[in-house]
Amino acid sequence: MHVSATNAPGTIEYRILTPDEMGLTEEQAHHTLTGPVTQEVPGRRIPEVVTIEELERGAWENRAVPLSEANTLDNWYYQQRLFGVLDEGTAGRRVFVPQAILLKLREREILAAIRVPAGREVTAIRILKGQTRVEYAGLNSLERRMVSANDPALDHQWHHQVIGSHAVWDIAAGDASVRLAILDAPFQMNHPDLAANVLPGWNVVSNVPVTHSTGINHSTGAAGAAAAVINNGLGVAGAVNCKVLPIFINGTLAEMYLGTLWAASNGVRVVNVSWTGAEDMMMYYAGLWLRNHARGILAMVGGNTATRLNYTNFATVAAIAGTDVNDQAPFSYGPHIDFAAPGVAVYTTATASGYAAQSGTSFATPLFCGVVAALMVINPALGPDDVLDLLRTTAVDPGTQGWDEHYGWGRIDFAEAVRAAVGTLRIVKAAPTPAGFTVSMAYWPSLNYTLWRAAPVSPLTWQVVSQAIRSVNTNESVISLTDPQPNLNEGCYRVGIRIP
C-alpha cells in the first residue's frame, strides 16, 4: 500500500517495514510480532476519521478522544509492520502510525487523538497548529530502543566502583517504598536476580496487566542495571533495592505517554524509557504528568549516534548520556543532555536467567533511574526538583565546568548524592537560646516543617508547638524552629516534615 502527499514539505508513503527498519533485533521481532490481532482493545475506542475540510472549519473537537480512552490502532499496524514513512530531508525519516494525530488542547490536561485521511497527516498537523485552542499537534511516531553491541567478556560491574555504589549500600541499600517502571517489552520477571524486587505491571498495547514474561535482553538488562537484587549472594547488583515493574509498549509515542500516565496512577515515581523520542513534545507532557501527579521523574536516553543532536532540553525529561570506564562520553551529545552515567559494557541481567555486558544509553539511563530511586528511598519527601538538584550539585564534571553538551551537569556520583540526601534529614543543633529552645536542621525549600514537644514520660504524648518561631538561613540551608515557652528542666522535641 503506497500513499503519497504532495501538498506539504516531504513525501509520505505507507509501506511494510522490515524488522531492521523498525529497529528490532531478531529476538525482539520474535517476541513482539506474534500472531494475528484484531483492531479492538478492551476499554478503548477508535476515533472517527475527521476530513481535512472539517479540520479547516474547526468541526473536529467532539471527535477528539482522550488518549487514555483512545485506540489509535498502534498495535494493529505494528503487528502488520505497516507504517507511514515521512521523508524529512536532512532530518532523515520519521516512521509513524498511519492516520493518527496526537494533540494537546490548551484547556485540557490530558492529551487526545484524532484520525485523519491516509496520507494527509502533515496537512492535518499544519491546520491544527494554526488553531488557537491547540497547544500541540504531532505524529504518533514509532521510536527505537537505544542499545549498542554486547561485550560478553566482561565479568565484573566496573560502573559501581566509578559512581561509588558500595559506599551507598553501607548507608542504605533501599526498600520497597519506591517503585520504578521500565517501559519496553517486558523484562524476565522471574529472573533469580530480579524476582524479589518485581511487581506486576501493565500492558499498554492490550490494556491488560502484565504478570509474567520471559523477557528480552534490552528490558531485562535495563531492569537489572536499576534494581537487580543487592546483597542476595547471586549474580549482579542494581543501584538500589526498590520495586521494579514492566510497562509493555511496542514503541509509539502514544504508548509511552499512556504508560507514563499509568505509572503515575499506580505509585510509580521513576519511569525509564530507553528509547528515542526525548525530543518530542509528547514526552514533555508525559514527564509533566508524572511530576504533577506522582512527584516523579521521567528519564530517557541521550542517544547512541556519537554525533551532536540539536534537541530541545525539556525540563520534565532527564536525558542521559553514556560514559565509559575512563569517564569519556562516546555517545550522542547536545543541548538536551542533563546528566551522564556509565553506559559502556554494563554487566547486568539477561534473559534465560543469565547475565551479559551491554552497552548504550539504554543502560546508562536505568542506572541513573536506580540512583534517583535510591535518593527517594532515603527521603521520600524529596520532590523531583530536589532530587535533580542533589544530583546536579554532587556530579563529577569530566568536561567543561558546569553544564556542557557531552555530560550535562556531569557524570552522576551516587555516593556523594546519597550523602547529600541523608543531609536533608540532619538535625544540626538542639539547645536553649535567648528566644526559648531551638532545634535546627537541614532545610529543603519544598518541604513544610513543624516543631513538636512532649514531656519525658512513657508513653510520649506529642503536641505541635503552635507558636513556634521559624527562621531560615538560606546561605547554610538550615531551618531553625524555636519553642518560645519551653520547660527548660526537661522535655523532648522532634521536627515533623511534610510534603506540601
Secondary structure as a PSIPRED ss2 file (coil, helix, strand):
# PSIPRED VFORMAT (PSIPRED V4.0)

   1 M C   1.000  0.000  0.000
   2 H C   1.000  0.000  0.000
   3 V C   1.000  0.000  0.000
   4 S C   1.000  0.000  0.000
   5 A C   1.000  0.000  0.000
   6 T C   1.000  0.000  0.000
   7 N C   1.000  0.000  0.000
   8 A C   1.000  0.000  0.000
   9 P C   1.000  0.000  0.000
  10 G C   1.000  0.000  0.000
  11 T E   0.000  0.000  1.000
  12 I E   0.000  0.000  1.000
  13 E E   0.000  0.000  1.000
  14 Y E   0.000  0.000  1.000
  15 R E   0.000  0.000  1.000
  16 I E   0.000  0.000  1.000
  17 L C   1.000  0.000  0.000
  18 T C   1.000  0.000  0.000
  19 P C   1.000  0.000  0.000
  20 D C   1.000  0.000  0.000
  21 E C   1.000  0.000  0.000
  22 M C   1.000  0.000  0.000
  23 G C   1.000  0.000  0.000
  24 L C   1.000  0.000  0.000
  25 T C   1.000  0.000  0.000
  26 E H   0.000  1.000  0.000
  27 E H   0.000  1.000  0.000
  28 Q H   0.000  1.000  0.000
  29 A H   0.000  1.000  0.000
  30 H H   0.000  1.000  0.000
  31 H H   0.000  1.000  0.000
  32 T H   0.000  1.000  0.000
  33 L C   1.000  0.000  0.000
  34 T C   1.000  0.000  0.000
  35 G C   1.000  0.000  0.000
  36 P C   1.000  0.000  0.000
  37 V C   1.000  0.000  0.000
  38 T C   1.000  0.000  0.000
  39 Q C   1.000  0.000  0.000
  40 E C   1.000  0.000  0.000
  41 V C   1.000  0.000  0.000
  42 P C   1.000  0.000  0.000
  43 G C   1.000  0.000  0.000
  44 R C   1.000  0.000  0.000
  45 R E   0.000  0.000  1.000
  46 I C   1.000  0.000  0.000
  47 P C   1.000  0.000  0.000
  48 E C   1.000  0.000  0.000
  49 V E   0.000  0.000  1.000
  50 V C   1.000  0.000  0.000
  51 T C   1.000  0.000  0.000
  52 I H   0.000  1.000  0.000
  53 E H   0.000  1.000  0.000
  54 E H   0.000  1.000  0.000
  55 L H   0.000  1.000  0.000
  56 E H   0.000  1.000  0.000
  57 R H   0.000  1.000  0.000
  58 G C   1.000  0.000  0.000
  59 A C   1.000  0.000  0.000
  60 W C   1.000  0.000  0.000
  61 E H   0.000  1.000  0.000
  62 N H   0.000  1.000  0.000
  63 R H   0.000  1.000  0.000
  64 A C   1.000  0.000  0.000
  65 V E   0.000  0.000  1.000
  66 P E   0.000  0.000  1.000
  67 L C   1.000  0.000  0.000
  68 S C   1.000  0.000  0.000
  69 E C   1.000  0.000  0.000
  70 A E   0.000  0.000  1.000
  71 N C   1.000  0.000  0.000
  72 T C   1.000  0.000  0.000
  73 L C   1.000  0.000  0.000
  74 D H   0.000  1.000  0.000
  75 N H   0.000  1.000  0.000
  76 W H   0.000  1.000  0.000
  77 Y H   0.000  1.000  0.000
  78 Y H   0.000  1.000  0.000
  79 Q H   0.000  1.000  0.000
  80 Q H   0.000  1.000  0.000
  81 R C   1.000  0.000  0.000
  82 L E   0.000  0.000  1.000
  83 F E   0.000  0.000  1.000
  84 G E   0.000  0.000  1.000
  85 V E   0.000  0.000  1.000
  86 L E   0.000  0.000  1.000
  87 D E   0.000  0.000  1.000
  88 E C   1.000  0.000  0.000
  89 G H   0.000  1.000  0.000
  90 T H   0.000  1.000  0.000
  91 A H   0.000  1.000  0.000
  92 G C   1.000  0.000  0.000
  93 R E   0.000  0.000  1.000
  94 R E   0.000  0.000  1.000
  95 V E   0.000  0.000  1.000
  96 F E   0.000  0.000  1.000
  97 V E   0.000  0.000  1.000
  98 P E   0.000  0.000  1.000
  99 Q E   0.000  0.000  1.000
 100 A E   0.000  0.000  1.000
 101 I E   0.000  0.000  1.000
 102 L E   0.000  0.000  1.000
 103 L E   0.000  0.000  1.000
 104 K E   0.000  0.000  1.000
 105 L E   0.000  0.000  1.000
 106 R C   1.000  0.000  0.000
 107 E C   1.000  0.000  0.000
 108 R C   1.000  0.000  0.000
 109 E C   1.000  0.000  0.000
 110 I C   1.000  0.000  0.000
 111 L C   1.000  0.000  0.000
 112 A E   0.000  0.000  1.000
 113 A E   0.000  0.000  1.000
 114 I E   0.000  0.000  1.000
 115 R E   0.000  0.000  1.000
 116 V C   1.000  0.000  0.000
 117 P C   1.000  0.000  0.000
 118 A C   1.000  0.000  0.000
 119 G C   1.000  0.000  0.000
 120 R C   1.000  0.000  0.000
 121 E H   0.000  1.000  0.000
 122 V H   0.000  1.000  0.000
 123 T H   0.000  1.000  0.000
 124 A H   0.000  1.000  0.000
 125 I H   0.000  1.000  0.000
 126 R H   0.000  1.000  0.000
 127 I H   0.000  1.000  0.000
 128 L H   0.000  1.000  0.000
 129 K H   0.000  1.000  0.000
 130 G C   1.000  0.000  0.000
 131 Q C   1.000  0.000  0.000
 132 T C   1.000  0.000  0.000
 133 R C   1.000  0.000  0.000
 134 V E   0.000  0.000  1.000
 135 E E   0.000  0.000  1.000
 136 Y E   0.000  0.000  1.000
 137 A E   0.000  0.000  1.000
 138 G E   0.000  0.000  1.000
 139 L E   0.000  0.000  1.000
 140 N E   0.000  0.000  1.000
 141 S E   0.000  0.000  1.000
 142 L E   0.000  0.000  1.000
 143 E C   1.000  0.000  0.000
 144 R C   1.000  0.000  0.000
 145 R E   0.000  0.000  1.000
 146 M C   1.000  0.000  0.000
 147 V C   1.000  0.000  0.000
 148 S E   0.000  0.000  1.000
 149 A C   1.000  0.000  0.000
 150 N C   1.000  0.000  0.000
 151 D C   1.000  0.000  0.000
 152 P C   1.000  0.000  0.000
 153 A C   1.000  0.000  0.000
 154 L C   1.000  0.000  0.000
 155 D C   1.000  0.000  0.000
 156 H C   1.000  0.000  0.000
 157 Q C   1.000  0.000  0.000
 158 W H   0.000  1.000  0.000
 159 H H   0.000  1.000  0.000
 160 H H   0.000  1.000  0.000
 161 Q H   0.000  1.000  0.000
 162 V H   0.000  1.000  0.000
 163 I H   0.000  1.000  0.000
 164 G C   1.000  0.000  0.000
 165 S H   0.000  1.000  0.000
 166 H H   0.000  1.000  0.000
 167 A H   0.000  1.000  0.000
 168 V H   0.000  1.000  0.000
 169 W H   0.000  1.000  0.000
 170 D H   0.000  1.000  0.000
 171 I H   0.000  1.000  0.000
 172 A C   1.000  0.000  0.000
 173 A C   1.000  0.000  0.000
 174 G C   1.000  0.000  0.000
 175 D C   1.000  0.000  0.000
 176 A C   1.000  0.000  0.000
 177 S C   1.000  0.000  0.000
 178 V C   1.000  0.000  0.000
 179 R E   0.000  0.000  1.000
 180 L E   0.000  0.000  1.000
 181 A E   0.000  0.000  1.000
 182 I E   0.000  0.000  1.000
 183 L E   0.000  0.000  1.000
 184 D E   0.000  0.000  1.000
 185 A C   1.000  0.000  0.000
 186 P C   1.000  0.000  0.000
 187 F C   1.000  0.000  0.000
 188 Q C   1.000  0.000  0.000
 189 M C   1.000  0.000  0.000
 190 N C   1.000  0.000  0.000
 191 H C   1.000  0.000  0.000
 192 P C   1.000  0.000  0.000
 193 D C   1.000  0.000  0.000
 194 L C   1.000  0.000  0.000
 195 A H   0.000  1.000  0.000
 196 A H   0.000  1.000  0.000
 197 N H   0.000  1.000  0.000
 198 V E   0.000  0.000  1.000
 199 L C   1.000  0.000  0.000
 200 P C   1.000  0.000  0.000
 201 G E   0.000  0.000  1.000
 202 W E   0.000  0.000  1.000
 203 N E   0.000  0.000  1.000
 204 V C   1.000  0.000  0.000
 205 V C   1.000  0.000  0.000
 206 S C   1.000  0.000  0.000
 207 N C   1.000  0.000  0.000
 208 V E   0.000  0.000  1.000
 209 P E   0.000  0.000  1.000
 210 V E   0.000  0.000  1.000
 211 T C   1.000  0.000  0.000
 212 H C   1.000  0.000  0.000
 213 S C   1.000  0.000  0.000
 214 T C   1.000  0.000  0.000
 215 G C   1.000  0.000  0.000
 216 I C   1.000  0.000  0.000
 217 N H   0.000  1.000  0.000
 218 H H   0.000  1.000  0.000
 219 S H   0.000  1.000  0.000
 220 T H   0.000  1.000  0.000
 221 G H   0.000  1.000  0.000
 222 A H   0.000  1.000  0.000
 223 A H   0.000  1.000  0.000
 224 G H   0.000  1.000  0.000
 225 A H   0.000  1.000  0.000
 226 A H   0.000  1.000  0.000
 227 A H   0.000  1.000  0.000
 228 A C   1.000  0.000  0.000
 229 V C   1.000  0.000  0.000
 230 I C   1.000  0.000  0.000
 231 N C   1.000  0.000  0.000
 232 N C   1.000  0.000  0.000
 233 G C   1.000  0.000  0.000
 234 L C   1.000  0.000  0.000
 235 G C   1.000  0.000  0.000
 236 V C   1.000  0.000  0.000
 237 A C   1.000  0.000  0.000
 238 G C   1.000  0.000  0.000
 239 A C   1.000  0.000  0.000
 240 V C   1.000  0.000  0.000
 241 N C   1.000  0.000  0.000
 242 C C   1.000  0.000  0.000
 243 K E   0.000  0.000  1.000
 244 V E   0.000  0.000  1.000
 245 L E   0.000  0.000  1.000
 246 P E   0.000  0.000  1.000
 247 I E   0.000  0.000  1.000
 248 F E   0.000  0.000  1.000
 249 I C   1.000  0.000  0.000
 250 N C   1.000  0.000  0.000
 251 G C   1.000  0.000  0.000
 252 T E   0.000  0.000  1.000
 253 L H   0.000  1.000  0.000
 254 A H   0.000  1.000  0.000
 255 E H   0.000  1.000  0.000
 256 M H   0.000  1.000  0.000
 257 Y H   0.000  1.000  0.000
 258 L H   0.000  1.000  0.000
 259 G H   0.000  1.000  0.000
 260 T H   0.000  1.000  0.000
 261 L H   0.000  1.000  0.000
 262 W H   0.000  1.000  0.000
 263 A H   0.000  1.000  0.000
 264 A H   0.000  1.000  0.000
 265 S H   0.000  1.000  0.000
 266 N C   1.000  0.000  0.000
 267 G C   1.000  0.000  0.000
 268 V E   0.000  0.000  1.000
 269 R E   0.000  0.000  1.000
 270 V E   0.000  0.000  1.000
 271 V E   0.000  0.000  1.000
 272 N E   0.000  0.000  1.000
 273 V E   0.000  0.000  1.000
 274 S C   1.000  0.000  0.000
 275 W E   0.000  0.000  1.000
 276 T C   1.000  0.000  0.000
 277 G C   1.000  0.000  0.000
 278 A C   1.000  0.000  0.000
 279 E C   1.000  0.000  0.000
 280 D C   1.000  0.000  0.000
 281 M H   0.000  1.000  0.000
 282 M H   0.000  1.000  0.000
 283 M H   0.000  1.000  0.000
 284 Y H   0.000  1.000  0.000
 285 Y H   0.000  1.000  0.000
 286 A H   0.000  1.000  0.000
 287 G H   0.000  1.000  0.000
 288 L H   0.000  1.000  0.000
 289 W H   0.000  1.000  0.000
 290 L H   0.000  1.000  0.000
 291 R H   0.000  1.000  0.000
 292 N H   0.000  1.000  0.000
 293 H H   0.000  1.000  0.000
 294 A H   0.000  1.000  0.000
 295 R C   1.000  0.000  0.000
 296 G C   1.000  0.000  0.000
 297 I E   0.000  0.000  1.000
 298 L E   0.000  0.000  1.000
 299 A E   0.000  0.000  1.000
 300 M E   0.000  0.000  1.000
 301 V E   0.000  0.000  1.000
 302 G C   1.000  0.000  0.000
 303 G C   1.000  0.000  0.000
 304 N C   1.000  0.000  0.000
 305 T C   1.000  0.000  0.000
 306 A C   1.000  0.000  0.000
 307 T C   1.000  0.000  0.000
 308 R E   0.000  0.000  1.000
 309 L C   1.000  0.000  0.000
 310 N C   1.000  0.000  0.000
 311 Y C   1.000  0.000  0.000
 312 T C   1.000  0.000  0.000
 313 N C   1.000  0.000  0.000
 314 F C   1.000  0.000  0.000
 315 A C   1.000  0.000  0.000
 316 T C   1.000  0.000  0.000
 317 V E   0.000  0.000  1.000
 318 A E   0.000  0.000  1.000
 319 A E   0.000  0.000  1.000
 320 I E   0.000  0.000  1.000
 321 A E   0.000  0.000  1.000
 322 G E   0.000  0.000  1.000
 323 T E   0.000  0.000  1.000
 324 D C   1.000  0.000  0.000
 325 V C   1.000  0.000  0.000
 326 N C   1.000  0.000  0.000
 327 D C   1.000  0.000  0.000
 328 Q C   1.000  0.000  0.000
 329 A C   1.000  0.000  0.000
 330 P C   1.000  0.000  0.000
 331 F C   1.000  0.000  0.000
 332 S C   1.000  0.000  0.000
 333 Y E   0.000  0.000  1.000
 334 G C   1.000  0.000  0.000
 335 P C   1.000  0.000  0.000
 336 H C   1.000  0.000  0.000
 337 I E   0.000  0.000  1.000
 338 D E   0.000  0.000  1.000
 339 F E   0.000  0.000  1.000
 340 A E   0.000  0.000  1.000
 341 A E   0.000  0.000  1.000
 342 P E   0.000  0.000  1.000
 343 G C   1.000  0.000  0.000
 344 V C   1.000  0.000  0.000
 345 A C   1.000  0.000  0.000
 346 V E   0.000  0.000  1.000
 347 Y E   0.000  0.000  1.000
 348 T E   0.000  0.000  1.000
 349 T E   0.000  0.000  1.000
 350 A E   0.000  0.000  1.000
 351 T C   1.000  0.000  0.000
 352 A C   1.000  0.000  0.000
 353 S C   1.000  0.000  0.000
 354 G E   0.000  0.000  1.000
 355 Y E   0.000  0.000  1.000
 356 A E   0.000  0.000  1.000
 357 A E   0.000  0.000  1.000
 358 Q E   0.000  0.000  1.000
 359 S E   0.000  0.000  1.000
 360 G C   1.000  0.000  0.000
 361 T H   0.000  1.000  0.000
 362 S H   0.000  1.000  0.000
 363 F H   0.000  1.000  0.000
 364 A H   0.000  1.000  0.000
 365 T H   0.000  1.000  0.000
 366 P H   0.000  1.000  0.000
 367 L H   0.000  1.000  0.000
 368 F H   0.000  1.000  0.000
 369 C H   0.000  1.000  0.000
 370 G H   0.000  1.000  0.000
 371 V H   0.000  1.000  0.000
 372 V H   0.000  1.000  0.000
 373 A H   0.000  1.000  0.000
 374 A H   0.000  1.000  0.000
 375 L H   0.000  1.000  0.000
 376 M H   0.000  1.000  0.000
 377 V H   0.000  1.000  0.000
 378 I H   0.000  1.000  0.000
 379 N C   1.000  0.000  0.000
 380 P C   1.000  0.000  0.000
 381 A C   1.000  0.000  0.000
 382 L C   1.000  0.000  0.000
 383 G C   1.000  0.000  0.000
 384 P H   0.000  1.000  0.000
 385 D H   0.000  1.000  0.000
 386 D H   0.000  1.000  0.000
 387 V H   0.000  1.000  0.000
 388 L H   0.000  1.000  0.000
 389 D H   0.000  1.000  0.000
 390 L H   0.000  1.000  0.000
 391 L H   0.000  1.000  0.000
 392 R H   0.000  1.000  0.000
 393 T H   0.000  1.000  0.000
 394 T H   0.000  1.000  0.000
 395 A C   1.000  0.000  0.000
 396 V E   0.000  0.000  1.000
 397 D C   1.000  0.000  0.000
 398 P C   1.000  0.000  0.000
 399 G C   1.000  0.000  0.000
 400 T C   1.000  0.000  0.000
 401 Q C   1.000  0.000  0.000
 402 G C   1.000  0.000  0.000
 403 W C   1.000  0.000  0.000
 404 D E   0.000  0.000  1.000
 405 E C   1.000  0.000  0.000
 406 H C   1.000  0.000  0.000
 407 Y C   1.000  0.000  0.000
 408 G E   0.000  0.000  1.000
 409 W C   1.000  0.000  0.000
 410 G C   1.000  0.000  0.000
 411 R E   0.000  0.000  1.000
 412 I C   1.000  0.000  0.000
 413 D C   1.000  0.000  0.000
 414 F H   0.000  1.000  0.000
 415 A H   0.000  1.000  0.000
 416 E H   0.000  1.000  0.000
 417 A H   0.000  1.000  0.000
 418 V H   0.000  1.000  0.000
 419 R H   0.000  1.000  0.000
 420 A H   0.000  1.000  0.000
 421 A H   0.000  1.000  0.000
 422 V H   0.000  1.000  0.000
 423 G H   0.000  1.000  0.000
 424 T C   1.000  0.000  0.000
 425 L C   1.000  0.000  0.000
 426 R C   1.000  0.000  0.000
 427 I E   0.000  0.000  1.000
 428 V E   0.000  0.000  1.000
 429 K E   0.000  0.000  1.000
 430 A E   0.000  0.000  1.000
 431 A E   0.000  0.000  1.000
 432 P E   0.000  0.000  1.000
 433 T E   0.000  0.000  1.000
 434 P C   1.000  0.000  0.000
 435 A C   1.000  0.000  0.000
 436 G E   0.000  0.000  1.000
 437 F E   0.000  0.000  1.000
 438 T E   0.000  0.000  1.000
 439 V E   0.000  0.000  1.000
 440 S E   0.000  0.000  1.000
 441 M E   0.000  0.000  1.000
 442 A E   0.000  0.000  1.000
 443 Y C   1.000  0.000  0.000
 444 W C   1.000  0.000  0.000
 445 P C   1.000  0.000  0.000
 446 S C   1.000  0.000  0.000
 447 L C   1.000  0.000  0.000
 448 N E   0.000  0.000  1.000
 449 Y E   0.000  0.000  1.000
 450 T E   0.000  0.000  1.000
 451 L E   0.000  0.000  1.000
 452 W E   0.000  0.000  1.000
 453 R E   0.000  0.000  1.000
 454 A E   0.000  0.000  1.000
 455 A C   1.000  0.000  0.000
 456 P C   1.000  0.000  0.000
 457 V C   1.000  0.000  0.000
 458 S C   1.000  0.000  0.000
 459 P C   1.000  0.000  0.000
 460 L C   1.000  0.000  0.000
 461 T C   1.000  0.000  0.000
 462 W C   1.000  0.000  0.000
 463 Q E   0.000  0.000  1.000
 464 V E   0.000  0.000  1.000
 465 V C   1.000  0.000  0.000
 466 S C   1.000  0.000  0.000
 467 Q C   1.000  0.000  0.000
 468 A C   1.000  0.000  0.000
 469 I E   0.000  0.000  1.000
 470 R E   0.000  0.000  1.000
 471 S E   0.000  0.000  1.000
 472 V E   0.000  0.000  1.000
 473 N E   0.000  0.000  1.000
 474 T C   1.000  0.000  0.000
 475 N C   1.000  0.000  0.000
 476 E C   1.000  0.000  0.000
 477 S C   1.000  0.000  0.000
 478 V E   0.000  0.000  1.000
 479 I E   0.000  0.000  1.000
 480 S E   0.000  0.000  1.000
 481 L E   0.000  0.000  1.000
 482 T E   0.000  0.000  1.000
 483 D E   0.000  0.000  1.000
 484 P C   1.000  0.000  0.000
 485 Q C   1.000  0.000  0.000
 486 P C   1.000  0.000  0.000
 487 N C   1.000  0.000  0.000
 488 L C   1.000  0.000  0.000
 489 N C   1.000  0.000  0.000
 490 E C   1.000  0.000  0.000
 491 G C   1.000  0.000  0.000
 492 C E   0.000  0.000  1.000
 493 Y E   0.000  0.000  1.000
 494 R E   0.000  0.000  1.000
 495 V E   0.000  0.000  1.000
 496 G E   0.000  0.000  1.000
 497 I E   0.000  0.000  1.000
 498 R E   0.000  0.000  1.000
 499 I C   1.000  0.000  0.000
 500 P C   1.000  0.000  0.000
